Amino acid sequence: MIDNSSAQHSETVVSLLVPVYNVEKYVEQCARSIFGQTYPNLEIIFVDDCSPDHSIEIIRRVLEEYPQRKPQTKIIPHTHNQGRAVARQTAMQNCTGYYTIHCDSDDYMAPDAISQLVAKARKEDADITISDIFVVDGDQVRTDKMNVPADNMECLCRILDGGLHSALWNKLVKKSLYDTYHIIWIPGLDEREDMLVMYRLMFHATKIAYVPRPLYYYRCPRFVHSSTRMNPMKQGCCITLLRQMDNFRHEHAPLPQDVEQAFIFHKAEIKILISLYGDRSALKSHKELFREVTIKDIAKHPNRPILHKLTGLLEAMHITPGVLLMRALLRLRDKFITSR
């Protein structure tokens, strides 16, 4: 019996897109996992966002060990650092594949990741194909199951309410989905830039497929200090994202009730995070963004921890001493963890 699957797959170009900035500690493992993919017909695009270290030199050195990948690989330099969103857009503007997938340059992929995703996508003629992931936390690796629903609107709701990861890196997407609906990144929106395009992609997709196997290794920081979880840049990106979402909702109204509720849950999440970690004055200066978030939305959020919900409720009831107490407890916790 002749196995025609590899021949069929080789006809389909997959563009694998990688923004690169200041990752010399991890980029060799990332590059080897990409060049060593079992899938033959790749277009590999690294975007050098003016990385100040030796990341690009390392990529070039590793590429020498994979001569079959040299004709498939482009390294596109930026003239100055422009951030992750622009780097992703540069990669997208220069790719030609039928499918696209992103890989962050401090992460890495299973050797057969692209083969598995393409096989599933072709079998089901899927617009978006999603896999499970490995979460790498120091020396520990755990599996994160996505349990992806088949319905795109249900997927959209779960992405918005945090029940499904919004990242681009475990999702094979037809490039035509970006092109047809003019889905692009916003310069400067370098936090939650995955969410910016993913909710739009999911809304317009007609077929979702799922590979119930971890194919991507996401390197998760062991500890994130509370002071960095909602710094001014991140907070500004969140506000911009919410405004983009409101525009989208207006353009596509009326949306199904469950989708509308999921967008409101996302607003509730941002409000909670600002209450806990950010500049709370933004909740007043941008109060029109959060006006529709009710106490019920905060209390019934399906994927926020109890501590977060409690803080959000205190904020909604204007019990400032309670919110400040929660923030102080988080700072004490962080100080205790970092001193160990």
Short mmCIF file of the C-alpha atoms (twelve columns), coordinates in Angstrom:
data_MODEL
# 
_entry.id   MODEL 
# 
loop_
_atom_site.group_PDB 
_atom_site.id 
_atom_site.type_symbol 
_atom_site.label_atom_id 
_atom_site.label_alt_id 
_atom_site.label_comp_id 
_atom_site.label_asym_id 
_atom_site.label_seq_id 
_atom_site.Cartn_x 
_atom_site.Cartn_y 
_atom_site.Cartn_z 
_atom_site.pdbx_PDB_model_num 
ATOM 1   C CA . MET A 1   0.000   0.000  0.000  1 
ATOM 2   C CA . ILE A 2   1.316   3.476  -0.883 1 
ATOM 3   C CA . ASP A 3   0.925   6.224  1.703  1 
ATOM 4   C CA . ASN A 4   -0.098  9.320  -0.238 1 
ATOM 5   C CA . SER A 5   -0.525  11.557 2.804  1 
ATOM 6   C CA . SER A 6   2.958   13.082 2.674  1 
ATOM 7   C CA . ALA A 7   2.639   13.716 -1.061 1 
ATOM 8   C CA . GLN A 8   -0.717  15.422 -0.554 1 
ATOM 9   C CA . HIS A 9   0.627   17.478 2.320  1 
ATOM 10  C CA . SER A 10  3.681   18.553 0.343  1 
ATOM 11  C CA . GLU A 11  1.375   20.298 -2.106 1 
ATOM 12  C CA . THR A 12  0.101   22.585 0.641  1 
ATOM 13  C CA . VAL A 13  2.449   25.366 1.720  1 
ATOM 14  C CA . VAL A 14  2.307   26.264 5.397  1 
ATOM 15  C CA . SER A 15  3.725   29.650 6.399  1 
ATOM 16  C CA . LEU A 16  5.323   29.453 9.830  1 
ATOM 17  C CA . LEU A 17  5.747   32.973 11.224 1 
ATOM 18  C CA . VAL A 18  8.152   33.914 14.019 1 
ATOM 19  C CA . PRO A 19  8.726   37.390 15.524 1 
ATOM 20  C CA . VAL A 20  12.210  37.628 17.047 1 
ATOM 21  C CA . TYR A 21  13.359  39.989 19.767 1 
ATOM 22  C CA . ASN A 22  15.861  39.425 22.580 1 
ATOM 23  C CA . VAL A 23  15.463  35.637 22.908 1 
ATOM 24  C CA . GLU A 24  19.004  34.305 22.511 1 
ATOM 25  C CA . LYS A 25  18.551  32.076 25.580 1 
ATOM 26  C CA . TYR A 26  15.741  30.101 23.923 1 
ATOM 27  C CA . VAL A 27  15.817  30.711 20.174 1 
ATOM 28  C CA . GLU A 28  18.087  27.800 19.259 1 
ATOM 29  C CA . GLN A 29  15.585  25.291 20.621 1 
ATOM 30  C CA . CYS A 30  12.806  27.149 18.812 1 
ATOM 31  C CA . ALA A 31  14.677  27.194 15.486 1 
ATOM 32  C CA . ARG A 32  15.629  23.509 15.679 1 
ATOM 33  C CA . SER A 33  12.027  22.545 16.382 1 
ATOM 34  C CA . ILE A 34  10.926  24.493 13.294 1 
ATOM 35  C CA . PHE A 35  13.651  23.355 10.878 1 
ATOM 36  C CA . GLY A 36  13.227  19.778 12.120 1 
ATOM 37  C CA . GLN A 37  9.509   19.567 11.338 1 
ATOM 38  C CA . THR A 38  8.499   16.376 9.550  1 
ATOM 39  C CA . TYR A 39  6.231   18.424 7.275  1 
ATOM 40  C CA . PRO A 40  8.179   19.136 4.063  1 
ATOM 41  C CA . ASN A 41  6.581   22.142 2.419  1 
ATOM 42  C CA . LEU A 42  7.118   25.052 4.776  1 
ATOM 43  C CA . GLU A 43  7.631   28.745 4.248  1 
ATOM 44  C CA . ILE A 44  9.496   29.932 7.356  1 
ATOM 45  C CA . ILE A 45  9.583   33.651 8.085  1 
ATOM 46  C CA . PHE A 46  11.554  35.141 10.959 1 
ATOM 47  C CA . VAL A 47  11.038  38.863 11.544 1 
ATOM 48  C CA . ASP A 48  14.028  40.504 13.212 1 
ATOM 49  C CA . ASP A 49  12.472  43.319 15.242 1 
ATOM 50  C CA . CYS A 50  15.939  44.871 15.737 1 
ATOM 51  C CA . SER A 51  16.847  42.294 18.363 1 
ATOM 52  C CA . PRO A 52  19.743  43.700 20.426 1 
ATOM 53  C CA . ASP A 53  21.280  40.310 21.194 1 
ATOM 54  C CA . HIS A 54  22.593  37.368 19.126 1 
ATOM 55  C CA . SER A 55  19.192  35.819 18.354 1 
ATOM 56  C CA . ILE A 56  19.429  36.218 14.568 1 
ATOM 57  C CA . GLU A 57  23.024  34.980 14.486 1 
ATOM 58  C CA . ILE A 58  21.911  31.855 16.341 1 
ATOM 59  C CA . ILE A 59  19.063  31.263 13.873 1 
ATOM 60  C CA . ARG A 60  21.449  31.581 10.919 1 
ATOM 61  C CA . ARG A 61  23.929  29.201 12.526 1 
ATOM 62  C CA . VAL A 62  21.250  26.572 13.209 1 
ATOM 63  C CA . LEU A 63  19.877  26.941 9.671  1 
ATOM 64  C CA . GLU A 64  23.263  25.843 8.280  1 
ATOM 65  C CA . GLU A 65  22.555  22.405 9.759  1 
ATOM 66  C CA . TYR A 66  19.290  22.113 7.800  1 
ATOM 67  C CA . PRO A 67  20.227  22.811 4.156  1 
ATOM 68  C CA . GLN A 68  16.830  21.607 2.907  1 
ATOM 69  C CA . ARG A 69  15.216  24.480 4.798  1 
ATOM 70  C CA . LYS A 70  17.436  27.247 3.419  1 
ATOM 71  C CA . PRO A 71  15.350  27.921 0.269  1 
ATOM 72  C CA . GLN A 72  12.216  27.976 2.435  1 
ATOM 73  C CA . THR A 73  13.486  30.432 5.049  1 
ATOM 74  C CA . LYS A 74  13.357  34.226 5.071  1 
ATOM 75  C CA . ILE A 75  14.760  36.535 7.737  1 
ATOM 76  C CA . ILE A 76  13.139  39.943 7.372  1 
ATOM 77  C CA . PRO A 77  14.755  42.821 9.297  1 
ATOM 78  C CA . HIS A 78  12.979  45.845 10.691 1 
ATOM 79  C CA . THR A 79  14.901  49.116 10.503 1 
ATOM 80  C CA . HIS A 80  13.888  49.882 14.100 1 
ATOM 81  C CA . ASN A 81  12.097  48.101 16.898 1 
ATOM 82  C CA . GLN A 82  8.349   48.252 16.282 1 
ATOM 83  C CA . GLY A 83  6.908   45.693 18.673 1 
ATOM 84  C CA . ARG A 84  5.278   42.306 18.421 1 
ATOM 85  C CA . ALA A 85  2.118   43.410 16.618 1 
ATOM 86  C CA . VAL A 86  3.991   45.008 13.730 1 
ATOM 87  C CA . ALA A 87  6.396   42.048 13.580 1 
ATOM 88  C CA . ARG A 88  3.439   39.670 13.183 1 
ATOM 89  C CA . GLN A 89  1.947   41.919 10.497 1 
ATOM 90  C CA . THR A 90  5.268   42.073 8.632  1 
ATOM 91  C CA . ALA A 91  5.406   38.282 8.606  1 
ATOM 92  C CA . MET A 92  1.818   38.025 7.400  1 
ATOM 93  C CA . GLN A 93  2.354   40.543 4.605  1 
ATOM 94  C CA . ASN A 94  5.312   38.539 3.316  1 
ATOM 95  C CA . CYS A 95  3.885   35.027 3.510  1 
ATOM 96  C CA . THR A 96  2.320   33.067 0.664  1 
ATOM 97  C CA . GLY A 97  1.158   29.837 2.318  1 
ATOM 98  C CA . TYR A 98  -2.292  28.317 2.110  1 
ATOM 99  C CA . TYR A 99  -2.184  27.964 5.906  1 
ATOM 100 C CA . THR A 100 -0.434  30.115 8.500  1 
ATOM 101 C CA . ILE A 101 0.728   29.370 12.009 1 
ATOM 102 C CA . HIS A 102 2.733   31.435 14.469 1 
ATOM 103 C CA . CYS A 103 5.494   30.340 16.799 1 
ATOM 104 C CA . ASP A 104 6.858   32.566 19.544 1 
ATOM 105 C CA . SER A 105 10.647  32.567 19.481 1 
ATOM 106 C CA . ASP A 106 11.023  31.497 23.119 1 
ATOM 107 C CA . ASP A 107 8.747   28.474 22.620 1 
ATOM 108 C CA . TYR A 108 9.105   25.319 20.524 1 
ATOM 109 C CA . MET A 109 7.054   22.737 18.632 1 
ATOM 110 C CA . ALA A 110 6.699   18.961 18.554 1 
ATOM 111 C CA . PRO A 111 8.473   17.485 15.469 1 
ATOM 112 C CA . ASP A 112 5.214   16.451 13.805 1 
ATOM 113 C CA . ALA A 113 3.147   19.473 14.869 1 
ATOM 114 C CA . ILE A 114 2.586   20.858 11.369 1 
ATOM 115 C CA . SER A 115 2.008   17.400 9.854  1 
ATOM 116 C CA . GLN A 116 -0.651  16.597 12.442 1 
ATOM 117 C CA . LEU A 117 -2.405  19.940 12.081 1 
ATOM 118 C CA . VAL A 118 -2.398  19.894 8.267  1 
ATOM 119 C CA . ALA A 119 -3.686  16.310 8.152  1 
ATOM 120 C CA . LYS A 120 -6.608  17.252 10.383 1 
ATOM 121 C CA . ALA A 121 -7.296  20.522 8.571  1 
ATOM 122 C CA . ARG A 122 -7.358  18.816 5.179  1 
ATOM 123 C CA . LYS A 123 -9.500  15.937 6.395  1 
ATOM 124 C CA . GLU A 124 -12.166 18.287 7.767  1 
ATOM 125 C CA . ASP A 125 -11.591 21.251 5.423  1 
ATOM 126 C CA . ALA A 126 -11.222 23.385 8.513  1 
ATOM 127 C CA . ASP A 127 -10.609 27.128 8.542  1 
ATOM 128 C CA . ILE A 128 -8.936  26.872 11.959 1 
ATOM 129 C CA . THR A 129 -7.341  23.753 13.433 1 
ATOM 130 C CA . ILE A 130 -6.393  23.767 17.116 1 
ATOM 131 C CA . SER A 131 -4.182  21.453 19.179 1 
ATOM 132 C CA . ASP A 132 -3.559  20.927 22.872 1 
ATOM 133 C CA . ILE A 133 -0.354  22.374 24.319 1 
ATOM 134 C CA . PHE A 134 2.428   21.605 26.759 1 
ATOM 135 C CA . VAL A 135 3.048   24.298 29.378 1 
ATOM 136 C CA . VAL A 136 6.745   24.498 30.297 1 
ATOM 137 C CA . ASP A 137 7.207   25.934 33.791 1 
ATOM 138 C CA . GLY A 138 10.891  25.741 34.681 1 
ATOM 139 C CA . ASP A 139 11.753  22.044 34.811 1 
ATOM 140 C CA . GLN A 140 8.113   20.998 34.901 1 
ATOM 141 C CA . VAL A 141 5.976   20.265 31.839 1 
ATOM 142 C CA . ARG A 142 2.226   19.794 32.031 1 
ATOM 143 C CA . THR A 143 -0.435  19.202 29.401 1 
ATOM 144 C CA . ASP A 144 -3.146  21.794 28.853 1 
ATOM 145 C CA . LYS A 145 -6.184  20.263 27.160 1 
ATOM 146 C CA . MET A 146 -8.161  22.643 24.948 1 
ATOM 147 C CA . ASN A 147 -11.326 20.498 24.542 1 
ATOM 148 C CA . VAL A 148 -12.282 22.562 21.505 1 
ATOM 149 C CA . PRO A 149 -15.972 22.708 20.545 1 
ATOM 150 C CA . ALA A 150 -16.812 22.171 16.880 1 
ATOM 151 C CA . ASP A 151 -19.016 25.274 16.641 1 
ATOM 152 C CA . ASN A 152 -17.147 28.490 15.845 1 
ATOM 153 C CA . MET A 153 -19.473 30.697 17.920 1 
ATOM 154 C CA . GLU A 154 -19.050 28.464 20.939 1 
ATOM 155 C CA . CYS A 155 -15.277 28.662 20.412 1 
ATOM 156 C CA . LEU A 156 -15.550 32.437 20.168 1 
ATOM 157 C CA . CYS A 157 -17.420 32.615 23.468 1 
ATOM 158 C CA . ARG A 158 -14.839 30.454 25.201 1 
ATOM 159 C CA . ILE A 159 -11.975 32.547 23.835 1 
ATOM 160 C CA . LEU A 160 -13.618 35.740 25.072 1 
ATOM 161 C CA . ASP A 161 -14.429 34.432 28.540 1 
ATOM 162 C CA . GLY A 162 -11.026 32.792 28.989 1 
ATOM 163 C CA . GLY A 163 -12.145 29.188 28.696 1 
ATOM 164 C CA . LEU A 164 -10.047 28.641 25.557 1 
ATOM 165 C CA . HIS A 165 -6.562  30.025 24.941 1 
ATOM 166 C CA . SER A 166 -6.595  32.887 22.429 1 
ATOM 167 C CA . ALA A 167 -2.958  32.368 21.352 1 
ATOM 168 C CA . LEU A 168 -2.085  32.020 17.678 1 
ATOM 169 C CA . TRP A 169 0.664   29.462 18.171 1 
ATOM 170 C CA . ASN A 170 -1.430  26.318 18.541 1 
ATOM 171 C CA . LYS A 171 -3.781  27.212 15.697 1 
ATOM 172 C CA . LEU A 172 -3.355  26.478 11.997 1 
ATOM 173 C CA . VAL A 173 -5.395  29.084 10.082 1 
ATOM 174 C CA . LYS A 174 -6.263  29.421 6.415  1 
ATOM 175 C CA . LYS A 175 -4.566  32.575 5.158  1 
ATOM 176 C CA . SER A 176 -7.676  33.403 3.146  1 
ATOM 177 C CA . LEU A 177 -9.487  34.058 6.433  1 
ATOM 178 C CA . TYR A 178 -7.129  36.965 7.142  1 
ATOM 179 C CA . ASP A 179 -7.273  38.223 3.556  1 
ATOM 180 C CA . THR A 180 -11.021 37.992 2.994  1 
ATOM 181 C CA . TYR A 181 -11.973 39.818 6.178  1 
ATOM 182 C CA . HIS A 182 -8.998  42.209 6.285  1 
ATOM 183 C CA . ILE A 183 -7.862  41.001 9.695  1 
ATOM 184 C CA . ILE A 184 -4.716  42.847 10.723 1 
ATOM 185 C CA . TRP A 185 -2.764  43.842 13.819 1 
ATOM 186 C CA . ILE A 186 -2.686  47.360 15.270 1 
ATOM 187 C CA . PRO A 187 0.783   48.911 15.691 1 
ATOM 188 C CA . GLY A 188 1.592   49.320 19.361 1 
ATOM 189 C CA . LEU A 189 -0.976  46.803 20.578 1 
ATOM 190 C CA . ASP A 190 1.717   44.384 21.710 1 
ATOM 191 C CA . GLU A 191 -0.197  42.797 24.585 1 
ATOM 192 C CA . ARG A 192 -3.258  40.683 23.789 1 
ATOM 193 C CA . GLU A 193 -2.414  41.089 20.120 1 
ATOM 194 C CA . ASP A 194 -3.382  37.437 19.684 1 
ATOM 195 C CA . MET A 195 -6.855  38.188 21.022 1 
ATOM 196 C CA . LEU A 196 -7.178  41.164 18.664 1 
ATOM 197 C CA . VAL A 197 -7.128  38.902 15.613 1 
ATOM 198 C CA . MET A 198 -8.349  35.626 17.114 1 
ATOM 199 C CA . TYR A 199 -11.876 36.729 18.013 1 
ATOM 200 C CA . ARG A 200 -12.292 38.042 14.474 1 
ATOM 201 C CA . LEU A 201 -10.884 34.887 12.899 1 
ATOM 202 C CA . MET A 202 -13.140 32.713 15.023 1 
ATOM 203 C CA . PHE A 203 -16.223 34.798 14.239 1 
ATOM 204 C CA . HIS A 204 -15.709 34.418 10.483 1 
ATOM 205 C CA . ALA A 205 -14.590 30.778 10.472 1 
ATOM 206 C CA . THR A 206 -17.082 28.219 9.217  1 
ATOM 207 C CA . LYS A 207 -15.292 25.033 10.281 1 
ATOM 208 C CA . ILE A 208 -13.179 24.355 13.383 1 
ATOM 209 C CA . ALA A 209 -11.105 21.188 13.803 1 
ATOM 210 C CA . TYR A 210 -9.341  19.846 16.883 1 
ATOM 211 C CA . VAL A 211 -6.255  17.680 17.355 1 
ATOM 212 C CA . PRO A 212 -6.584  16.335 20.926 1 
ATOM 213 C CA . ARG A 213 -2.852  16.053 21.397 1 
ATOM 214 C CA . PRO A 214 -0.266  18.578 22.699 1 
ATOM 215 C CA . LEU A 215 1.872   19.783 19.794 1 
ATOM 216 C CA . TYR A 216 3.242   23.101 21.069 1 
ATOM 217 C CA . TYR A 217 5.510   23.842 24.037 1 
ATOM 218 C CA . TYR A 218 4.541   27.143 25.638 1 
ATOM 219 C CA . ARG A 219 7.204   28.492 27.966 1 
ATOM 220 C CA . CYS A 220 5.324   30.012 30.891 1 
ATOM 221 C CA . PRO A 221 7.196   32.306 33.310 1 
ATOM 222 C CA . ARG A 222 7.517   30.695 36.716 1 
ATOM 223 C CA . PHE A 223 6.383   33.831 38.497 1 
ATOM 224 C CA . VAL A 224 4.951   37.138 37.310 1 
ATOM 225 C CA . HIS A 225 5.085   39.954 39.865 1 
ATOM 226 C CA . SER A 226 1.796   41.773 40.402 1 
ATOM 227 C CA . SER A 227 3.403   45.111 39.480 1 
ATOM 228 C CA . THR A 228 4.033   43.862 35.919 1 
ATOM 229 C CA . ARG A 229 0.688   42.190 35.310 1 
ATOM 230 C CA . MET A 230 -1.031  45.434 34.379 1 
ATOM 231 C CA . ASN A 231 1.689   48.003 33.787 1 
ATOM 232 C CA . PRO A 232 0.767   51.185 31.833 1 
ATOM 233 C CA . MET A 233 1.615   49.621 28.459 1 
ATOM 234 C CA . LYS A 234 -0.454  46.504 29.106 1 
ATOM 235 C CA . GLN A 235 -3.331  48.540 30.481 1 
ATOM 236 C CA . GLY A 236 -3.307  50.818 27.439 1 
ATOM 237 C CA . CYS A 237 -3.390  47.777 25.143 1 
ATOM 238 C CA . CYS A 238 -6.359  46.359 27.042 1 
ATOM 239 C CA . ILE A 239 -8.290  49.619 26.685 1 
ATOM 240 C CA . THR A 240 -7.518  49.755 22.952 1 
ATOM 241 C CA . LEU A 241 -8.622  46.142 22.554 1 
ATOM 242 C CA . LEU A 242 -11.936 46.797 24.299 1 
ATOM 243 C CA . ARG A 243 -12.611 49.759 22.000 1 
ATOM 244 C CA . GLN A 244 -11.858 47.575 18.980 1 
ATOM 245 C CA . MET A 245 -14.251 44.957 20.307 1 
ATOM 246 C CA . ASP A 246 -17.004 47.519 20.790 1 
ATOM 247 C CA . ASN A 247 -16.561 48.689 17.196 1 
ATOM 248 C CA . PHE A 248 -16.739 45.083 16.020 1 
ATOM 249 C CA . ARG A 249 -19.914 44.452 18.008 1 
ATOM 250 C CA . HIS A 250 -21.510 47.549 16.519 1 
ATOM 251 C CA . GLU A 251 -20.532 46.576 12.960 1 
ATOM 252 C CA . HIS A 252 -21.924 43.046 13.322 1 
ATOM 253 C CA . ALA A 253 -24.995 43.743 15.428 1 
ATOM 254 C CA . PRO A 254 -27.150 42.037 16.327 1 
ATOM 255 C CA . LEU A 255 -24.904 39.299 17.716 1 
ATOM 256 C CA . PRO A 256 -26.229 36.144 19.364 1 
ATOM 257 C CA . GLN A 257 -26.985 36.733 23.042 1 
ATOM 258 C CA . ASP A 258 -24.312 34.286 24.251 1 
ATOM 259 C CA . VAL A 259 -21.675 36.031 22.129 1 
ATOM 260 C CA . GLU A 260 -22.692 39.439 23.493 1 
ATOM 261 C CA . GLN A 261 -22.433 38.039 27.005 1 
ATOM 262 C CA . ALA A 262 -18.965 36.651 26.271 1 
ATOM 263 C CA . PHE A 263 -17.781 40.093 25.143 1 
ATOM 264 C CA . ILE A 264 -19.117 41.535 28.404 1 
ATOM 265 C CA . PHE A 265 -17.328 38.811 30.378 1 
ATOM 266 C CA . HIS A 266 -14.122 39.907 28.657 1 
ATOM 267 C CA . LYS A 267 -14.766 43.478 29.760 1 
ATOM 268 C CA . ALA A 268 -15.399 42.221 33.284 1 
ATOM 269 C CA . GLU A 269 -12.051 40.413 33.229 1 
ATOM 270 C CA . ILE A 270 -10.194 43.572 32.195 1 
ATOM 271 C CA . LYS A 271 -12.004 45.595 34.856 1 
ATOM 272 C CA . ILE A 272 -11.008 43.061 37.503 1 
ATOM 273 C CA . LEU A 273 -7.373  43.016 36.390 1 
ATOM 274 C CA . ILE A 274 -7.162  46.806 36.457 1 
ATOM 275 C CA . SER A 275 -8.734  46.795 39.925 1 
ATOM 276 C CA . LEU A 276 -6.161  44.319 41.182 1 
ATOM 277 C CA . TYR A 277 -3.003  45.287 39.329 1 
ATOM 278 C CA . GLY A 278 -3.452  48.511 37.364 1 
ATOM 279 C CA . ASP A 279 -4.188  52.204 37.599 1 
ATOM 280 C CA . ARG A 280 -7.732  52.240 38.953 1 
ATOM 281 C CA . SER A 281 -8.286  55.810 37.758 1 
ATOM 282 C CA . ALA A 282 -8.626  54.319 34.249 1 
ATOM 283 C CA . LEU A 283 -11.941 52.801 35.323 1 
ATOM 284 C CA . LYS A 284 -13.258 56.344 35.738 1 
ATOM 285 C CA . SER A 285 -11.544 57.946 32.758 1 
ATOM 286 C CA . HIS A 286 -12.847 55.135 30.519 1 
ATOM 287 C CA . LYS A 287 -16.093 54.536 32.397 1 
ATOM 288 C CA . GLU A 288 -18.121 54.378 29.171 1 
ATOM 289 C CA . LEU A 289 -16.239 51.178 28.284 1 
ATOM 290 C CA . PHE A 290 -17.203 49.449 31.508 1 
ATOM 291 C CA . ARG A 291 -20.709 50.842 32.014 1 
ATOM 292 C CA . GLU A 292 -22.405 47.668 30.778 1 
ATOM 293 C CA . VAL A 293 -20.472 45.392 33.177 1 
ATOM 294 C CA . THR A 294 -22.777 44.532 36.082 1 
ATOM 295 C CA . ILE A 295 -22.184 42.929 39.442 1 
ATOM 296 C CA . LYS A 296 -23.868 39.829 38.063 1 
ATOM 297 C CA . ASP A 297 -21.347 39.660 35.168 1 
ATOM 298 C CA . ILE A 298 -18.467 39.772 37.634 1 
ATOM 299 C CA . ALA A 299 -19.975 37.231 40.019 1 
ATOM 300 C CA . LYS A 300 -20.867 34.792 37.227 1 
ATOM 301 C CA . HIS A 301 -17.673 35.083 35.216 1 
ATOM 302 C CA . PRO A 302 -16.943 31.442 34.295 1 
ATOM 303 C CA . ASN A 303 -13.146 31.561 34.444 1 
ATOM 304 C CA . ARG A 304 -11.995 34.116 37.017 1 
ATOM 305 C CA . PRO A 305 -10.646 32.973 40.435 1 
ATOM 306 C CA . ILE A 306 -12.663 33.729 43.556 1 
ATOM 307 C CA . LEU A 307 -10.159 36.352 44.741 1 
ATOM 308 C CA . HIS A 308 -10.478 38.160 41.425 1 
ATOM 309 C CA . LYS A 309 -14.266 38.084 41.528 1 
ATOM 310 C CA . LEU A 310 -14.293 39.360 45.098 1 
ATOM 311 C CA . THR A 311 -12.041 42.275 44.161 1 
ATOM 312 C CA . GLY A 312 -14.202 43.048 41.147 1 
ATOM 313 C CA . LEU A 313 -17.324 43.057 43.301 1 
ATOM 314 C CA . LEU A 314 -15.692 45.391 45.833 1 
ATOM 315 C CA . GLU A 315 -14.723 47.704 42.970 1 
ATOM 316 C CA . ALA A 316 -18.220 47.619 41.489 1 
ATOM 317 C CA . MET A 317 -19.701 48.515 44.891 1 
ATOM 318 C CA . HIS A 318 -17.122 51.317 45.310 1 
ATOM 319 C CA . ILE A 319 -15.696 49.765 48.477 1 
ATOM 320 C CA . THR A 320 -12.246 51.217 47.941 1 
ATOM 321 C CA . PRO A 321 -10.696 50.059 51.265 1 
ATOM 322 C CA . GLY A 322 -11.544 46.470 50.357 1 
ATOM 323 C CA . VAL A 323 -9.950  46.786 46.911 1 
ATOM 324 C CA . LEU A 324 -6.824  48.351 48.414 1 
ATOM 325 C CA . LEU A 325 -6.641  45.526 50.949 1 
ATOM 326 C CA . MET A 326 -6.750  42.941 48.157 1 
ATOM 327 C CA . ARG A 327 -3.996  44.764 46.277 1 
ATOM 328 C CA . ALA A 328 -1.867  44.923 49.413 1 
ATOM 329 C CA . LEU A 329 -2.338  41.203 50.049 1 
ATOM 330 C CA . LEU A 330 -1.147  40.454 46.517 1 
ATOM 331 C CA . ARG A 331 1.958   42.590 47.020 1 
ATOM 332 C CA . LEU A 332 2.722   40.764 50.262 1 
ATOM 333 C CA . ARG A 333 2.254   37.429 48.562 1 
ATOM 334 C CA . ASP A 334 4.599   38.447 45.749 1 
ATOM 335 C CA . LYS A 335 7.207   39.680 48.206 1 
ATOM 336 C CA . PHE A 336 7.020   36.385 50.085 1 
ATOM 337 C CA . ILE A 337 7.369   34.294 46.907 1 
ATOM 338 C CA . THR A 338 10.314  36.282 45.521 1 
ATOM 339 C CA . SER A 339 12.170  36.157 48.857 1 
ATOM 340 C CA . ARG A 340 12.060  32.356 49.029 1 
# 
